[in-house]
Amino acid sequence: MSQIETSAPVVIAVAITGSVPRKADNPALPVTVAEQVESTHQAYEAGATLAHIHVRNDDETPSSDPDRFAAVQEGLRKHCPGLVVQFSTGGRGRDPASRGLSLQHRPDMASLSTGSVNFPTIVYENAATLVTDLATQMKRYGVRPEIEIFDLSHLHGARRLVEAGLIDARPHVQFVMGVQNAMPADEHLLDILLAESRRILPGATWTAAGIGRNQAIVMEWALARGADAVRTGLEDNIRITKDRLAASNAELVGLAAEAVRRHGRRVANPAEARAVLGLAA
């Protein structure tokens, strides 16, 4: 790896809430709009420059309410200057027809899964027609997609979107590892995925997300391979150790920043994060 690559800044993404954890699992989980803005601000101060946003109903169930997404975004843009705001279009507990409603508010980015996959208790369905519709909406509103890769075939789904002119040839790709019944957290698999991504999407930036106890090790694998970004946060992992819950999203971001520095890299500031991800300043 060249010195330029080694010294390149790393974007720290924080997935603050998700659709699965509840406050009963970890009281630090931010659920209300005010909690989400405060938790993200703390994570931003700790080094996060991208926030991945799900919103919840009052009973903590997943929501697609575009007004809630808009309220979180308004708070983040006020209190976290330059932060990359990324909305989730993920499907657990959400009506497929409503998953793209928040895109009208023009976040910087949004997640885009390009295929279906088994999850612990459900099939996470992403029919080709839905994927095309979400990609079309993202293009219409100027929202940059983050391609969520739960399976090797999903890379080829992204390639088809490039060929259709729905996403550009330099997408941002995230390999998701460690979801039960889906792609395991395996270092050899990451090498296979990365090689295929470089073959068919040679301009892509990339990151990897490890779920649960896999969060730290997947981050180490990604940094060792020159990843453009890493992901952490209470959506994916509510613990620091088996016996201790994470105190906040900021604590997890702090550990990610330490990992970045251990690998001879530096944490991207907001302007650098936007440059890495191909976003306007």
Residue pairs with C-beta under 8 A, 6 or more apart in sequence:
1 226
5 226
6 226
6 264
6 265
7 264
7 265
7 266
8 226
8 228
8 265
8 276
9 265
9 266
9 267
9 268
9 269
9 272
9 273
9 276
10 223
10 227
10 228
10 229
10 230
10 260
10 265
10 266
10 267
10 268
11 49
11 50
11 84
11 207
11 228
11 229
11 230
11 268
11 272
11 273
11 276
11 277
12 47
12 48
12 49
12 50
12 229
12 230
12 231
12 232
12 253
12 256
12 257
12 260
12 267
12 268
13 48
13 49
13 50
13 51
13 52
13 86
13 207
13 229
13 230
13 231
13 232
13 233
14 40
14 43
14 48
14 50
14 51
14 52
14 231
14 232
14 233
14 249
14 252
14 253
15 52
15 209
15 231
15 232
15 233
15 234
15 235
15 236
16 30
16 36
16 39
16 40
16 43
16 51
16 52
16 53
16 233
16 234
16 235
16 249
17 29
17 30
17 31
17 36
17 53
17 54
17 55
17 56
17 234
17 235
18 54
18 233
18 234
18 235
18 236
19 54
19 56
19 62
19 88
19 90
19 92
19 93
19 94
19 235
20 92
20 235
21 29
21 234
21 235
21 238
22 29
22 60
23 29
23 31
23 60
25 238
26 234
26 238
26 239
26 245
26 246
27 245
28 39
28 234
28 245
28 246
28 247
28 248
28 249
29 234
29 238
30 36
30 38
30 39
30 40
30 234
30 249
31 56
31 60
32 56
33 55
33 68
33 71
33 72
33 75
34 75
36 53
36 55
36 72
36 75
37 72
37 75
37 76
37 79
39 248
39 249
39 250
40 48
40 51
40 76
40 80
40 83
40 249
41 76
41 79
41 80
42 248
42 249
42 250
43 51
43 233
43 248
43 249
43 250
43 252
43 253
44 51
44 79
44 80
44 83
45 250
46 250
46 251
46 253
46 254
46 257
47 253
47 254
47 256
47 257
47 267
48 83
48 249
48 253
49 82
49 83
49 84
49 267
49 268
49 269
49 270
49 272
49 273
50 83
50 84
50 86
50 109
50 229
50 273
50 277
51 76
51 80
51 83
51 84
51 85
51 86
52 86
52 88
52 111
52 231
52 233
52 235
53 69
53 72
53 73
53 85
53 86
53 87
53 88
53 107
54 62
54 88
54 90
54 235
55 62
55 63
55 64
55 65
55 68
55 69
55 72
56 62
56 63
56 68
57 63
57 65
61 93
62 92
62 93
62 94
63 94
64 94
64 95
64 98
64 99
64 101
64 102
65 101
66 101
66 102
66 104
66 105
69 87
69 102
69 105
69 107
70 102
70 105
73 85
73 87
73 105
73 107
76 83
76 85
77 83
77 85
81 270
82 269
82 270
82 271
82 273
82 274
82 281
83 270
84 108
84 109
84 270
84 273
84 274
84 277
84 279
85 107
85 108
85 109
86 107
86 108
86 109
86 110
86 111
86 146
87 102
87 103
87 105
87 107
87 109
87 110
87 111
87 143
88 110
88 111
89 99
89 100
89 102
89 103
89 110
89 111
89 112
89 113
89 134
90 99
90 111
90 113
90 124
90 148
91 99
91 113
91 124
91 125
91 126
92 119
92 122
92 124
96 125
96 127
96 130
99 130
99 134
100 133
100 134
100 137
102 110
103 110
103 134
103 137
103 138
103 141
103 143
104 141
106 141
106 142
106 143
107 143
108 143
108 144
108 274
108 279
109 143
109 144
109 145
109 146
109 172
109 277
109 279
110 134
110 138
110 143
110 144
110 145
110 146
111 145
111 146
111 148
111 174
112 131
112 134
112 135
112 138
112 145
112 146
112 147
112 148
112 167
113 124
113 126
113 131
113 147
113 148
113 150
113 154
114 126
114 131
114 147
114 148
114 149
114 154
114 155
114 157
114 158
114 161
115 126
115 131
115 150
115 151
115 153
115 154
115 157
116 123
116 124
116 125
116 126
116 127
117 123
117 124
117 126
117 150
117 151
117 154
117 179
117 182
117 183
118 124
118 181
118 182
119 179
119 180
119 181
119 182
120 179
120 180
120 181
124 150
128 157
131 157
131 161
132 161
132 164
132 166
135 145
135 161
135 166
135 167
136 166
137 143
138 144
138 145
138 166
138 167
139 166
139 167
144 172
144 277
144 278
144 279
145 167
145 171
145 172
146 171
146 172
146 173
146 174
147 154
147 155
147 158
147 167
147 171
147 172
147 173
147 174
147 204
148 154
148 174
148 176
149 155
149 158
149 173
149 174
149 175
149 176
149 193
149 197
150 176
150 179
150 182
150 183
151 182
151 183
152 192
152 193
152 196
155 173
155 193
155 196
155 197
155 200
155 201
156 200
158 167
158 171
158 173
158 201
159 200
159 201
161 167
162 168
162 169
162 171
162 201
168 278
169 201
169 203
170 203
170 204
170 205
170 278
171 201
171 203
171 204
171 205
172 204
172 205
172 206
172 207
172 228
172 229
172 277
172 278
173 197
173 201
173 204
173 205
173 206
173 207
174 206
174 207
174 208
174 209
174 231
175 183
175 190
175 193
175 194
175 206
175 207
175 208
175 209
176 182
176 183
176 208
176 209
176 211
177 183
177 184
177 185
177 186
177 189
177 190
177 208
177 209
177 210
177 211
177 214
177 218
178 184
178 185
178 210
178 211
178 212
178 213
178 214
178 215
178 218
179 211
183 189
185 210
185 211
185 214
185 217
185 218
187 221
190 208
190 218
190 221
190 222
190 225
191 225
194 206
194 225
197 204
197 206
198 204
205 228
205 229
205 276
205 277
205 278
206 222
206 227
206 228
206 229
207 222
207 227
207 228
207 229
207 230
207 231
208 218
208 219
208 221
208 222
208 227
208 230
208 231
209 215
209 218
209 231
209 236
210 216
210 217
210 218
210 219
210 236
210 237
211 236
211 237
212 236
212 237
212 239
213 237
213 239
213 242
215 232
215 236
215 237
215 252
216 255
216 259
219 230
219 231
219 232
219 256
219 259
220 259
222 230
223 230
223 259
223 260
223 262
223 263
223 265
224 263
228 276
228 277
229 276
229 277
230 256
230 259
230 260
232 249
232 252
232 253
232 255
232 256
233 249
233 252
233 253
234 246
234 249
234 252
237 246
237 252
238 245
238 246
239 245
239 246
240 246
240 247
240 251
240 252
240 255
246 252
257 267
260 266
260 267
261 267
268 276
271 281
273 279
274 280
274 281
275 281
